[in-house]
Amino acid sequence: MPTDHTLGMEVVAMRVLVTGGAGFIGSRLVARLIAMGHLVTVLDDFSSVRRPLPPDARIIEGDVRDEAAVRLSLHRQEAVFQLAAVVGVPNAMRRQWDSLTTNVLGTMRLLEALPSGVPLILGSSSAIYGKTPQVPVREGDDVLLGNTHIASWTYSYAKLTEELLARASAAERGSEVKIVRLFNVVGPGQTGRYGMVLPRLVGQALAGEPLTVYGDGSQTRTFVDVRDAVAGILTVWDKGAPGDAYNVGGVGEVRILDLARRVIALTGSRSPIHLVPMAAVFGPAFEETPRRAPSIEKVRALGYQPLISLDETIQDIAAWLAQAPSPEP
Ligand SMILES: NC(=O)c1ccc[n+]([C@@H]2O[C@H](COP(=O)([O-])OP(=O)(O)OC[C@H]3O[C@@H](n4cnc5c(N)ncnc54)[C@H](O)[C@@H]3O)[C@@H](O)[C@H]2O)c1
């Protein structure tokens, strides 16, 4: 039986489905699962950026909302990771229908067809906490979402509903679901196209363009490297309690203005920082979350430990962008 020494877990080779497996996080998870000896199937509609997948991965090009594609993908699987989504708040604001239905209908399709005893690990988000003033936020804390006429909450409501479906399926149908609430995952391979802050700032710094910071830059986030996030997802799969939710994130709350300064220092850029009003970027139907930082004590108790510093991640993103064929892959 092979052992994954980095996670300290014994690995029994399994058939595993990763929806959204061609995505930023999904493609890293797929590579890691294959390296662990698992047989991996990817269900992805390739609506996002195309990323290289290991040749050993079995690819099903299809929509997670499509019942037939889901049934085909689930055939003989022993574990399922649901990561298919329309991500990024600006992206989800432009594609509200797809954002809602991919998360909600996609997860519903998977839960409906999930064979008994097959665990489903749901990729949820810190977005479900909304604008809660609670810092750091714990899994049991109240959530605080804005009004539905504000389009920037669409993604949060979609992820929240996905969680509710998973919990209802666990309670009433005995589904074995484990929920991973990811907090601001960053790293090489992430596109800045969908509004993710770090690849955009690093790209601007490398191009010698002004770094655009939205609002006054006092809003905070806590970033986690994608390699640590994947380790967190695998830890929850292995050791998480069925029906339970876990925050998976990094440590150290960062103001976005300080993040921009850090990017400039680490890339040796001479770019200035420009503050841009939120409304100029997102329009009036946008509400910002002032602070976001996870309590990761619960997942730490399972053995998770984020290892990669934000500075290391910034340098890795810079190295990746510098060698990428186009400035915005
Ligand atoms: N990146 C983050 O910081 C972050 C934070 C919190 C939660 N998450 C969650 O993690 C998951 C993965 O995010 P990511 O950053 O890798 O995003 P991503 O856009 O890189 O990956 C999502 C993948 O889903 C695919 N997809 C979209 N709609 C689909 C559909 N209808 N059917 C099949 N495939 C579809 C896309 O083609 C893409 O490959 C998502 O559920 C997201 O909500 C991400």
The ligand as a Gaussian input file, in Angstrom:
#p B3LYP/6-31G(d) Opt

LIG

0 1
 N       -9.820000      30.071000      -6.231000
 C      -10.266000      30.417000      -5.037000
 O       -9.705000      31.284000      -4.375000
 C      -11.481000      29.742000      -4.444000
 C      -11.900000      30.188000      -3.171000
 C      -13.017000      29.601000      -2.626000
 C      -13.672000      28.566000      -3.274000
 N      -13.234000      28.159000      -4.487000
 C      -13.983000      27.084000      -5.125000
 O      -13.077000      26.103000      -5.596000
 C      -13.587000      25.517000      -6.797000
 C      -12.536000      25.600000      -7.901000
 O      -12.186000      26.952000      -8.121000
 P      -10.992000      27.388000      -9.091000
 O      -10.374000      28.592000      -8.519000
 O      -10.166000      26.208000      -9.425000
 O      -11.826000      27.867000     -10.369000
 P      -11.609000      27.543000     -11.930000
 O      -12.488000      28.435000     -12.724000
 O      -10.168000      27.580000     -12.259000
 O      -12.127000      26.051000     -12.022000
 C      -13.478000      25.725000     -12.158000
 C      -13.590000      24.704000     -13.262000
 O      -14.970000      24.373000     -13.417000
 C      -15.244000      24.272000     -14.802000
 N      -16.671000      24.503000     -15.018000
 C      -17.350000      25.676000     -14.945000
 N      -18.652000      25.484000     -15.209000
 C      -18.805000      24.155000     -15.436000
 C      -19.910000      23.335000     -15.760000
 N      -21.149000      23.853000     -15.869000
 N      -19.708000      22.012000     -15.926000
 C      -18.460000      21.482000     -15.812000
 N      -17.377000      22.204000     -15.513000
 C      -17.546000      23.531000     -15.315000
 C      -14.371000      25.319000     -15.470000
 O      -14.125000      25.044000     -16.836000
 C      -13.097000      25.223000     -14.618000
 O      -12.167000      24.307000     -15.182000
 C      -14.887000      26.242000      -7.117000
 O      -15.961000      25.515000      -6.608000
 C      -14.756000      27.546000      -6.357000
 O      -16.019000      28.048000      -6.014000
 C      -12.165000      28.723000      -5.098000

